[in-house]
């Protein structure tokens, strides 16, 4: 029913960790030495698309497709599937500005993130010249 991580001291006073299986609650034999820690054990599985599977090969049980060997009594509920969080969708709007000194067209982009933050970029050289990173094109968009 459940896997447990069991830590105790052996007869040489070294900490020993084992994963044990128990039907229902964990019953501990007092002959094993002083107990340090007992907690519920789960395996972590990281994959963006494929859910975890259990496969028995040559008498051993594995989490597939990563071929991680697990305890023989492991069930799928003992595996935590950690899916990566999707990237937030960003709304991008672009504006074109004509240069006042030549025939070059500069593109200014506004990035609006779902959490409410807004960032601007511009392709003109004024962005690198200013201390705060905002050129006259970005400032005109901020006024709107």
Phi and psi in radians as a Rosetta constraint file:
Dihedral C 1 N 2 CA 2 C 2 CIRCULARHARMONIC -2.580 0.35
Dihedral N 2 CA 2 C 2 N 3 CIRCULARHARMONIC 2.584 0.35
Dihedral C 2 N 3 CA 3 C 3 CIRCULARHARMONIC -1.746 0.35
Dihedral N 3 CA 3 C 3 N 4 CIRCULARHARMONIC 2.455 0.35
Dihedral C 3 N 4 CA 4 C 4 CIRCULARHARMONIC -2.220 0.35
Dihedral N 4 CA 4 C 4 N 5 CIRCULARHARMONIC 2.463 0.35
Dihedral C 4 N 5 CA 5 C 5 CIRCULARHARMONIC -1.670 0.35
Dihedral N 5 CA 5 C 5 N 6 CIRCULARHARMONIC 2.114 0.35
Dihedral C 5 N 6 CA 6 C 6 CIRCULARHARMONIC -2.083 0.35
Dihedral N 6 CA 6 C 6 N 7 CIRCULARHARMONIC 2.096 0.35
Dihedral C 6 N 7 CA 7 C 7 CIRCULARHARMONIC -2.005 0.35
Dihedral N 7 CA 7 C 7 N 8 CIRCULARHARMONIC 2.267 0.35
Dihedral C 7 N 8 CA 8 C 8 CIRCULARHARMONIC -2.593 0.35
Dihedral N 8 CA 8 C 8 N 9 CIRCULARHARMONIC 2.965 0.35
Dihedral C 8 N 9 CA 9 C 9 CIRCULARHARMONIC -1.666 0.35
Dihedral N 9 CA 9 C 9 N 10 CIRCULARHARMONIC 2.326 0.35
Dihedral C 9 N 10 CA 10 C 10 CIRCULARHARMONIC -1.459 0.35
Dihedral N 10 CA 10 C 10 N 11 CIRCULARHARMONIC -3.040 0.35
Dihedral C 10 N 11 CA 11 C 11 CIRCULARHARMONIC -1.187 0.35
Dihedral N 11 CA 11 C 11 N 12 CIRCULARHARMONIC -0.265 0.35
Dihedral C 11 N 12 CA 12 C 12 CIRCULARHARMONIC -1.695 0.35
Dihedral N 12 CA 12 C 12 N 13 CIRCULARHARMONIC 0.163 0.35
Dihedral C 12 N 13 CA 13 C 13 CIRCULARHARMONIC 1.165 0.35
Dihedral N 13 CA 13 C 13 N 14 CIRCULARHARMONIC 0.519 0.35
Dihedral C 13 N 14 CA 14 C 14 CIRCULARHARMONIC -1.762 0.35
Dihedral N 14 CA 14 C 14 N 15 CIRCULARHARMONIC 2.442 0.35
Dihedral C 14 N 15 CA 15 C 15 CIRCULARHARMONIC -1.268 0.35
Dihedral N 15 CA 15 C 15 N 16 CIRCULARHARMONIC 2.281 0.35
Dihedral C 15 N 16 CA 16 C 16 CIRCULARHARMONIC -2.174 0.35
Dihedral N 16 CA 16 C 16 N 17 CIRCULARHARMONIC 2.356 0.35
Dihedral C 16 N 17 CA 17 C 17 CIRCULARHARMONIC -2.054 0.35
Dihedral N 17 CA 17 C 17 N 18 CIRCULARHARMONIC 2.325 0.35
Dihedral C 17 N 18 CA 18 C 18 CIRCULARHARMONIC -2.381 0.35
Dihedral N 18 CA 18 C 18 N 19 CIRCULARHARMONIC 2.671 0.35
Dihedral C 18 N 19 CA 19 C 19 CIRCULARHARMONIC -1.876 0.35
Dihedral N 19 CA 19 C 19 N 20 CIRCULARHARMONIC 2.130 0.35
Dihedral C 19 N 20 CA 20 C 20 CIRCULARHARMONIC -2.131 0.35
Dihedral N 20 CA 20 C 20 N 21 CIRCULARHARMONIC 2.688 0.35
Dihedral C 20 N 21 CA 21 C 21 CIRCULARHARMONIC -1.863 0.35
Dihedral N 21 CA 21 C 21 N 22 CIRCULARHARMONIC 2.470 0.35
Dihedral C 21 N 22 CA 22 C 22 CIRCULARHARMONIC -2.511 0.35
Dihedral N 22 CA 22 C 22 N 23 CIRCULARHARMONIC 2.382 0.35
Dihedral C 22 N 23 CA 23 C 23 CIRCULARHARMONIC -1.397 0.35
Dihedral N 23 CA 23 C 23 N 24 CIRCULARHARMONIC 2.038 0.35
Dihedral C 23 N 24 CA 24 C 24 CIRCULARHARMONIC 1.337 0.35
Dihedral N 24 CA 24 C 24 N 25 CIRCULARHARMONIC -2.394 0.35
Dihedral C 24 N 25 CA 25 C 25 CIRCULARHARMONIC -1.379 0.35
Dihedral N 25 CA 25 C 25 N 26 CIRCULARHARMONIC 2.747 0.35
Dihedral C 25 N 26 CA 26 C 26 CIRCULARHARMONIC -1.438 0.35
Dihedral N 26 CA 26 C 26 N 27 CIRCULARHARMONIC 2.222 0.35
Dihedral C 26 N 27 CA 27 C 27 CIRCULARHARMONIC -1.914 0.35
Dihedral N 27 CA 27 C 27 N 28 CIRCULARHARMONIC 2.254 0.35
Dihedral C 27 N 28 CA 28 C 28 CIRCULARHARMONIC -1.973 0.35
Dihedral N 28 CA 28 C 28 N 29 CIRCULARHARMONIC 2.348 0.35
Dihedral C 28 N 29 CA 29 C 29 CIRCULARHARMONIC -1.419 0.35
Dihedral N 29 CA 29 C 29 N 30 CIRCULARHARMONIC 2.240 0.35
Dihedral C 29 N 30 CA 30 C 30 CIRCULARHARMONIC -1.247 0.35
Dihedral N 30 CA 30 C 30 N 31 CIRCULARHARMONIC -0.201 0.35
Dihedral C 30 N 31 CA 31 C 31 CIRCULARHARMONIC -1.305 0.35
Dihedral N 31 CA 31 C 31 N 32 CIRCULARHARMONIC -0.128 0.35
Dihedral C 31 N 32 CA 32 C 32 CIRCULARHARMONIC -1.390 0.35
Dihedral N 32 CA 32 C 32 N 33 CIRCULARHARMONIC -0.102 0.35
Dihedral C 32 N 33 CA 33 C 33 CIRCULARHARMONIC 1.771 0.35
Dihedral N 33 CA 33 C 33 N 34 CIRCULARHARMONIC -3.140 0.35
Dihedral C 33 N 34 CA 34 C 34 CIRCULARHARMONIC -1.157 0.35
Dihedral N 34 CA 34 C 34 N 35 CIRCULARHARMONIC 2.332 0.35
Dihedral C 34 N 35 CA 35 C 35 CIRCULARHARMONIC -1.513 0.35
Dihedral N 35 CA 35 C 35 N 36 CIRCULARHARMONIC 2.338 0.35
Dihedral C 35 N 36 CA 36 C 36 CIRCULARHARMONIC -1.738 0.35
Dihedral N 36 CA 36 C 36 N 37 CIRCULARHARMONIC -0.755 0.35
Dihedral C 36 N 37 CA 37 C 37 CIRCULARHARMONIC -2.841 0.35
Dihedral N 37 CA 37 C 37 N 38 CIRCULARHARMONIC 2.467 0.35
Dihedral C 37 N 38 CA 38 C 38 CIRCULARHARMONIC -2.389 0.35
Dihedral N 38 CA 38 C 38 N 39 CIRCULARHARMONIC 2.256 0.35
Dihedral C 38 N 39 CA 39 C 39 CIRCULARHARMONIC -2.604 0.35
Dihedral N 39 CA 39 C 39 N 40 CIRCULARHARMONIC 2.780 0.35
Dihedral C 39 N 40 CA 40 C 40 CIRCULARHARMONIC -1.142 0.35
Dihedral N 40 CA 40 C 40 N 41 CIRCULARHARMONIC 2.371 0.35
Dihedral C 40 N 41 CA 41 C 41 CIRCULARHARMONIC -1.923 0.35
Dihedral N 41 CA 41 C 41 N 42 CIRCULARHARMONIC 2.353 0.35
Dihedral C 41 N 42 CA 42 C 42 CIRCULARHARMONIC -2.367 0.35
Dihedral N 42 CA 42 C 42 N 43 CIRCULARHARMONIC 2.638 0.35
Dihedral C 42 N 43 CA 43 C 43 CIRCULARHARMONIC -1.615 0.35
Dihedral N 43 CA 43 C 43 N 44 CIRCULARHARMONIC 2.554 0.35
Dihedral C 43 N 44 CA 44 C 44 CIRCULARHARMONIC -1.805 0.35
Dihedral N 44 CA 44 C 44 N 45 CIRCULARHARMONIC 2.385 0.35
Dihedral C 44 N 45 CA 45 C 45 CIRCULARHARMONIC -2.251 0.35
Dihedral N 45 CA 45 C 45 N 46 CIRCULARHARMONIC 2.190 0.35
Dihedral C 45 N 46 CA 46 C 46 CIRCULARHARMONIC -2.058 0.35
Dihedral N 46 CA 46 C 46 N 47 CIRCULARHARMONIC 1.989 0.35
Dihedral C 46 N 47 CA 47 C 47 CIRCULARHARMONIC -2.772 0.35
Dihedral N 47 CA 47 C 47 N 48 CIRCULARHARMONIC 2.369 0.35
Dihedral C 47 N 48 CA 48 C 48 CIRCULARHARMONIC -1.275 0.35
Dihedral N 48 CA 48 C 48 N 49 CIRCULARHARMONIC -0.452 0.35
Dihedral C 48 N 49 CA 49 C 49 CIRCULARHARMONIC -2.158 0.35
Dihedral N 49 CA 49 C 49 N 50 CIRCULARHARMONIC -0.813 0.35
Dihedral C 49 N 50 CA 50 C 50 CIRCULARHARMONIC -1.512 0.35
Dihedral N 50 CA 50 C 50 N 51 CIRCULARHARMONIC 2.176 0.35
Dihedral C 50 N 51 CA 51 C 51 CIRCULARHARMONIC -1.240 0.35
Dihedral N 51 CA 51 C 51 N 52 CIRCULARHARMONIC 2.750 0.35
Dihedral C 51 N 52 CA 52 C 52 CIRCULARHARMONIC -1.216 0.35
Dihedral N 52 CA 52 C 52 N 53 CIRCULARHARMONIC 2.557 0.35
Dihedral C 52 N 53 CA 53 C 53 CIRCULARHARMONIC -2.320 0.35
Dihedral N 53 CA 53 C 53 N 54 CIRCULARHARMONIC 2.679 0.35
Dihedral C 53 N 54 CA 54 C 54 CIRCULARHARMONIC -1.908 0.35
Dihedral N 54 CA 54 C 54 N 55 CIRCULARHARMONIC 2.386 0.35
Dihedral C 54 N 55 CA 55 C 55 CIRCULARHARMONIC -2.433 0.35
Dihedral N 55 CA 55 C 55 N 56 CIRCULARHARMONIC 2.367 0.35
Dihedral C 55 N 56 CA 56 C 56 CIRCULARHARMONIC -1.790 0.35
Dihedral N 56 CA 56 C 56 N 57 CIRCULARHARMONIC 2.191 0.35
Dihedral C 56 N 57 CA 57 C 57 CIRCULARHARMONIC -2.404 0.35
Dihedral N 57 CA 57 C 57 N 58 CIRCULARHARMONIC 2.170 0.35
Dihedral C 57 N 58 CA 58 C 58 CIRCULARHARMONIC 0.929 0.35
Dihedral N 58 CA 58 C 58 N 59 CIRCULARHARMONIC 0.689 0.35
Dihedral C 58 N 59 CA 59 C 59 CIRCULARHARMONIC 1.413 0.35
Dihedral N 59 CA 59 C 59 N 60 CIRCULARHARMONIC 0.036 0.35
Dihedral C 59 N 60 CA 60 C 60 CIRCULARHARMONIC -2.020 0.35
Dihedral N 60 CA 60 C 60 N 61 CIRCULARHARMONIC 2.609 0.35
Dihedral C 60 N 61 CA 61 C 61 CIRCULARHARMONIC -1.817 0.35
Dihedral N 61 CA 61 C 61 N 62 CIRCULARHARMONIC 2.421 0.35
Dihedral C 61 N 62 CA 62 C 62 CIRCULARHARMONIC -2.295 0.35
Dihedral N 62 CA 62 C 62 N 63 CIRCULARHARMONIC 2.609 0.35
Dihedral C 62 N 63 CA 63 C 63 CIRCULARHARMONIC -1.512 0.35
Dihedral N 63 CA 63 C 63 N 64 CIRCULARHARMONIC 2.182 0.35
Dihedral C 63 N 64 CA 64 C 64 CIRCULARHARMONIC -1.854 0.35
Dihedral N 64 CA 64 C 64 N 65 CIRCULARHARMONIC 2.590 0.35
Dihedral C 64 N 65 CA 65 C 65 CIRCULARHARMONIC -1.651 0.35
Dihedral N 65 CA 65 C 65 N 66 CIRCULARHARMONIC 0.275 0.35
Dihedral C 65 N 66 CA 66 C 66 CIRCULARHARMONIC -1.648 0.35
Dihedral N 66 CA 66 C 66 N 67 CIRCULARHARMONIC -0.036 0.35
Dihedral C 66 N 67 CA 67 C 67 CIRCULARHARMONIC 0.964 0.35
Dihedral N 67 CA 67 C 67 N 68 CIRCULARHARMONIC 0.790 0.35
Dihedral C 67 N 68 CA 68 C 68 CIRCULARHARMONIC -1.644 0.35
Dihedral N 68 CA 68 C 68 N 69 CIRCULARHARMONIC 2.146 0.35
Dihedral C 68 N 69 CA 69 C 69 CIRCULARHARMONIC -1.272 0.35
Dihedral N 69 CA 69 C 69 N 70 CIRCULARHARMONIC 2.357 0.35
Dihedral C 69 N 70 CA 70 C 70 CIRCULARHARMONIC -2.215 0.35
Dihedral N 70 CA 70 C 70 N 71 CIRCULARHARMONIC 3.019 0.35
Dihedral C 70 N 71 CA 71 C 71 CIRCULARHARMONIC -1.056 0.35
Dihedral N 71 CA 71 C 71 N 72 CIRCULARHARMONIC 2.514 0.35
Dihedral C 71 N 72 CA 72 C 72 CIRCULARHARMONIC -1.057 0.35
Dihedral N 72 CA 72 C 72 N 73 CIRCULARHARMONIC -0.440 0.35
Dihedral C 72 N 73 CA 73 C 73 CIRCULARHARMONIC -1.688 0.35
Dihedral N 73 CA 73 C 73 N 74 CIRCULARHARMONIC 0.253 0.35
Dihedral C 73 N 74 CA 74 C 74 CIRCULARHARMONIC -1.188 0.35
Dihedral N 74 CA 74 C 74 N 75 CIRCULARHARMONIC 2.392 0.35
Dihedral C 74 N 75 CA 75 C 75 CIRCULARHARMONIC -2.072 0.35
Dihedral N 75 CA 75 C 75 N 76 CIRCULARHARMONIC 2.962 0.35
Dihedral C 75 N 76 CA 76 C 76 CIRCULARHARMONIC -1.080 0.35
Dihedral N 76 CA 76 C 76 N 77 CIRCULARHARMONIC -0.470 0.35
Dihedral C 76 N 77 CA 77 C 77 CIRCULARHARMONIC -1.254 0.35
Dihedral N 77 CA 77 C 77 N 78 CIRCULARHARMONIC -0.199 0.35
Dihedral C 77 N 78 CA 78 C 78 CIRCULARHARMONIC -1.529 0.35
Dihedral N 78 CA 78 C 78 N 79 CIRCULARHARMONIC 0.031 0.35
Dihedral C 78 N 79 CA 79 C 79 CIRCULARHARMONIC -2.003 0.35
Dihedral N 79 CA 79 C 79 N 80 CIRCULARHARMONIC 2.230 0.35
Dihedral C 79 N 80 CA 80 C 80 CIRCULARHARMONIC -1.778 0.35
Dihedral N 80 CA 80 C 80 N 81 CIRCULARHARMONIC 2.080 0.35
Dihedral C 80 N 81 CA 81 C 81 CIRCULARHARMONIC -1.579 0.35
Dihedral N 81 CA 81 C 81 N 82 CIRCULARHARMONIC 1.943 0.35
Dihedral C 81 N 82 CA 82 C 82 CIRCULARHARMONIC -1.682 0.35
Dihedral N 82 CA 82 C 82 N 83 CIRCULARHARMONIC 1.775 0.35
Dihedral C 82 N 83 CA 83 C 83 CIRCULARHARMONIC -1.488 0.35
Dihedral N 83 CA 83 C 83 N 84 CIRCULARHARMONIC 2.505 0.35
Dihedral C 83 N 84 CA 84 C 84 CIRCULARHARMONIC -1.207 0.35
Dihedral N 84 CA 84 C 84 N 85 CIRCULARHARMONIC 2.553 0.35
Dihedral C 84 N 85 CA 85 C 85 CIRCULARHARMONIC -1.341 0.35
Dihedral N 85 CA 85 C 85 N 86 CIRCULARHARMONIC 2.398 0.35
Dihedral C 85 N 86 CA 86 C 86 CIRCULARHARMONIC -1.216 0.35
Dihedral N 86 CA 86 C 86 N 87 CIRCULARHARMONIC 2.620 0.35
Dihedral C 86 N 87 CA 87 C 87 CIRCULARHARMONIC -1.222 0.35
Dihedral N 87 CA 87 C 87 N 88 CIRCULARHARMONIC 2.458 0.35
Dihedral C 87 N 88 CA 88 C 88 CIRCULARHARMONIC -1.175 0.35
Dihedral N 88 CA 88 C 88 N 89 CIRCULARHARMONIC 2.540 0.35
Dihedral C 88 N 89 CA 89 C 89 CIRCULARHARMONIC -1.374 0.35
Dihedral N 89 CA 89 C 89 N 90 CIRCULARHARMONIC 2.288 0.35
Dihedral C 89 N 90 CA 90 C 90 CIRCULARHARMONIC -1.900 0.35
Dihedral N 90 CA 90 C 90 N 91 CIRCULARHARMONIC 2.322 0.35
Dihedral C 90 N 91 CA 91 C 91 CIRCULARHARMONIC -1.602 0.35
Dihedral N 91 CA 91 C 91 N 92 CIRCULARHARMONIC 2.103 0.35
Dihedral C 91 N 92 CA 92 C 92 CIRCULARHARMONIC -1.969 0.35
Dihedral N 92 CA 92 C 92 N 93 CIRCULARHARMONIC 2.203 0.35
Dihedral C 92 N 93 CA 93 C 93 CIRCULARHARMONIC -2.130 0.35
Dihedral N 93 CA 93 C 93 N 94 CIRCULARHARMONIC 2.365 0.35
Dihedral C 93 N 94 CA 94 C 94 CIRCULARHARMONIC -2.046 0.35
Dihedral N 94 CA 94 C 94 N 95 CIRCULARHARMONIC 2.584 0.35
Dihedral C 94 N 95 CA 95 C 95 CIRCULARHARMONIC -2.272 0.35
Dihedral N 95 CA 95 C 95 N 96 CIRCULARHARMONIC 2.489 0.35
Dihedral C 95 N 96 CA 96 C 96 CIRCULARHARMONIC -1.834 0.35
Dihedral N 96 CA 96 C 96 N 97 CIRCULARHARMONIC 2.369 0.35
Dihedral C 96 N 97 CA 97 C 97 CIRCULARHARMONIC -2.219 0.35
Dihedral N 97 CA 97 C 97 N 98 CIRCULARHARMONIC 2.364 0.35
Dihedral C 97 N 98 CA 98 C 98 CIRCULARHARMONIC -1.523 0.35
Dihedral N 98 CA 98 C 98 N 99 CIRCULARHARMONIC 2.451 0.35
Dihedral C 98 N 99 CA 99 C 99 CIRCULARHARMONIC -1.189 0.35
Dihedral N 99 CA 99 C 99 N 100 CIRCULARHARMONIC 2.496 0.35
Dihedral C 99 N 100 CA 100 C 100 CIRCULARHARMONIC -1.402 0.35
Dihedral N 100 CA 100 C 100 N 101 CIRCULARHARMONIC -0.298 0.35
Dihedral C 100 N 101 CA 101 C 101 CIRCULARHARMONIC -1.905 0.35
Dihedral N 101 CA 101 C 101 N 102 CIRCULARHARMONIC -0.307 0.35
Dihedral C 101 N 102 CA 102 C 102 CIRCULARHARMONIC -2.548 0.35
Dihedral N 102 CA 102 C 102 N 103 CIRCULARHARMONIC -2.980 0.35
Dihedral C 102 N 103 CA 103 C 103 CIRCULARHARMONIC -1.631 0.35
Dihedral N 103 CA 103 C 103 N 104 CIRCULARHARMONIC 0.347 0.35
Dihedral C 103 N 104 CA 104 C 104 CIRCULARHARMONIC -1.423 0.35
Dihedral N 104 CA 104 C 104 N 105 CIRCULARHARMONIC 2.489 0.35
Dihedral C 104 N 105 CA 105 C 105 CIRCULARHARMONIC -1.925 0.35
Dihedral N 105 CA 105 C 105 N 106 CIRCULARHARMONIC 2.235 0.35
Dihedral C 105 N 106 CA 106 C 106 CIRCULARHARMONIC -1.781 0.35
Dihedral N 106 CA 106 C 106 N 107 CIRCULARHARMONIC 2.529 0.35
Dihedral C 106 N 107 CA 107 C 107 CIRCULARHARMONIC -1.938 0.35
Dihedral N 107 CA 107 C 107 N 108 CIRCULARHARMONIC 2.194 0.35
Dihedral C 107 N 108 CA 108 C 108 CIRCULARHARMONIC -1.948 0.35
Dihedral N 108 CA 108 C 108 N 109 CIRCULARHARMONIC 2.261 0.35
Dihedral C 108 N 109 CA 109 C 109 CIRCULARHARMONIC -2.031 0.35
Dihedral N 109 CA 109 C 109 N 110 CIRCULARHARMONIC 2.446 0.35
Dihedral C 109 N 110 CA 110 C 110 CIRCULARHARMONIC -1.970 0.35
Dihedral N 110 CA 110 C 110 N 111 CIRCULARHARMONIC 2.144 0.35
Dihedral C 110 N 111 CA 111 C 111 CIRCULARHARMONIC -1.855 0.35
Dihedral N 111 CA 111 C 111 N 112 CIRCULARHARMONIC 2.008 0.35
Dihedral C 111 N 112 CA 112 C 112 CIRCULARHARMONIC -1.880 0.35
Dihedral N 112 CA 112 C 112 N 113 CIRCULARHARMONIC 1.998 0.35
Dihedral C 112 N 113 CA 113 C 113 CIRCULARHARMONIC -1.572 0.35
Dihedral N 113 CA 113 C 113 N 114 CIRCULARHARMONIC 2.728 0.35
Dihedral C 113 N 114 CA 114 C 114 CIRCULARHARMONIC -1.072 0.35
Dihedral N 114 CA 114 C 114 N 115 CIRCULARHARMONIC -0.459 0.35
Dihedral C 114 N 115 CA 115 C 115 CIRCULARHARMONIC -1.425 0.35
Dihedral N 115 CA 115 C 115 N 116 CIRCULARHARMONIC 0.006 0.35
Dihedral C 115 N 116 CA 116 C 116 CIRCULARHARMONIC 1.787 0.35
Dihedral N 116 CA 116 C 116 N 117 CIRCULARHARMONIC -0.151 0.35
Dihedral C 116 N 117 CA 117 C 117 CIRCULARHARMONIC -1.338 0.35
Dihedral N 117 CA 117 C 117 N 118 CIRCULARHARMONIC 2.545 0.35
Dihedral C 117 N 118 CA 118 C 118 CIRCULARHARMONIC -2.236 0.35
Dihedral N 118 CA 118 C 118 N 119 CIRCULARHARMONIC 2.339 0.35
Dihedral C 118 N 119 CA 119 C 119 CIRCULARHARMONIC -2.252 0.35
Dihedral N 119 CA 119 C 119 N 120 CIRCULARHARMONIC 2.633 0.35
Dihedral C 119 N 120 CA 120 C 120 CIRCULARHARMONIC -2.165 0.35
Dihedral N 120 CA 120 C 120 N 121 CIRCULARHARMONIC 2.554 0.35
Dihedral C 120 N 121 CA 121 C 121 CIRCULARHARMONIC -2.350 0.35
Dihedral N 121 CA 121 C 121 N 122 CIRCULARHARMONIC 2.690 0.35
Dihedral C 121 N 122 CA 122 C 122 CIRCULARHARMONIC -2.512 0.35
Dihedral N 122 CA 122 C 122 N 123 CIRCULARHARMONIC 2.599 0.35
Dihedral C 122 N 123 CA 123 C 123 CIRCULARHARMONIC -1.598 0.35
Dihedral N 123 CA 123 C 123 N 124 CIRCULARHARMONIC 0.086 0.35
Dihedral C 123 N 124 CA 124 C 124 CIRCULARHARMONIC -1.485 0.35
Dihedral N 124 CA 124 C 124 N 125 CIRCULARHARMONIC 2.764 0.35
Dihedral C 124 N 125 CA 125 C 125 CIRCULARHARMONIC -1.272 0.35
Dihedral N 125 CA 125 C 125 N 126 CIRCULARHARMONIC -0.178 0.35
Dihedral C 125 N 126 CA 126 C 126 CIRCULARHARMONIC -1.165 0.35
Dihedral N 126 CA 126 C 126 N 127 CIRCULARHARMONIC -0.394 0.35
Dihedral C 126 N 127 CA 127 C 127 CIRCULARHARMONIC -1.147 0.35
Dihedral N 127 CA 127 C 127 N 128 CIRCULARHARMONIC -0.734 0.35
Dihedral C 127 N 128 CA 128 C 128 CIRCULARHARMONIC -1.347 0.35
Dihedral N 128 CA 128 C 128 N 129 CIRCULARHARMONIC -0.384 0.35
Dihedral C 128 N 129 CA 129 C 129 CIRCULARHARMONIC -1.424 0.35
Dihedral N 129 CA 129 C 129 N 130 CIRCULARHARMONIC -0.491 0.35
Dihedral C 129 N 130 CA 130 C 130 CIRCULARHARMONIC -1.430 0.35
Dihedral N 130 CA 130 C 130 N 131 CIRCULARHARMONIC 2.648 0.35
Dihedral C 130 N 131 CA 131 C 131 CIRCULARHARMONIC -1.250 0.35
Dihedral N 131 CA 131 C 131 N 132 CIRCULARHARMONIC -0.665 0.35
Dihedral C 131 N 132 CA 132 C 132 CIRCULARHARMONIC -1.605 0.35
Dihedral N 132 CA 132 C 132 N 133 CIRCULARHARMONIC 0.006 0.35
Dihedral C 132 N 133 CA 133 C 133 CIRCULARHARMONIC 1.368 0.35
Dihedral N 133 CA 133 C 133 N 134 CIRCULARHARMONIC 0.301 0.35
Dihedral C 133 N 134 CA 134 C 134 CIRCULARHARMONIC -2.124 0.35
Dihedral N 134 CA 134 C 134 N 135 CIRCULARHARMONIC 2.167 0.35
Dihedral C 134 N 135 CA 135 C 135 CIRCULARHARMONIC -1.565 0.35
Dihedral N 135 CA 135 C 135 N 136 CIRCULARHARMONIC -3.068 0.35
Dihedral C 135 N 136 CA 136 C 136 CIRCULARHARMONIC -1.200 0.35
Dihedral N 136 CA 136 C 136 N 137 CIRCULARHARMONIC -0.444 0.35
Dihedral C 136 N 137 CA 137 C 137 CIRCULARHARMONIC -1.242 0.35
Dihedral N 137 CA 137 C 137 N 138 CIRCULARHARMONIC -0.716 0.35
Dihedral C 137 N 138 CA 138 C 138 CIRCULARHARMONIC -1.171 0.35
Dihedral N 138 CA 138 C 138 N 139 CIRCULARHARMONIC -0.709 0.35
Dihedral C 138 N 139 CA 139 C 139 CIRCULARHARMONIC -1.115 0.35
Dihedral N 139 CA 139 C 139 N 140 CIRCULARHARMONIC -0.607 0.35
Dihedral C 139 N 140 CA 140 C 140 CIRCULARHARMONIC -1.198 0.35
Dihedral N 140 CA 140 C 140 N 141 CIRCULARHARMONIC -0.605 0.35
Dihedral C 140 N 141 CA 141 C 141 CIRCULARHARMONIC -1.233 0.35
Dihedral N 141 CA 141 C 141 N 142 CIRCULARHARMONIC -0.590 0.35
Dihedral C 141 N 142 CA 142 C 142 CIRCULARHARMONIC -1.165 0.35
Dihedral N 142 CA 142 C 142 N 143 CIRCULARHARMONIC -0.535 0.35
Dihedral C 142 N 143 CA 143 C 143 CIRCULARHARMONIC -1.234 0.35
Dihedral N 143 CA 143 C 143 N 144 CIRCULARHARMONIC -0.473 0.35
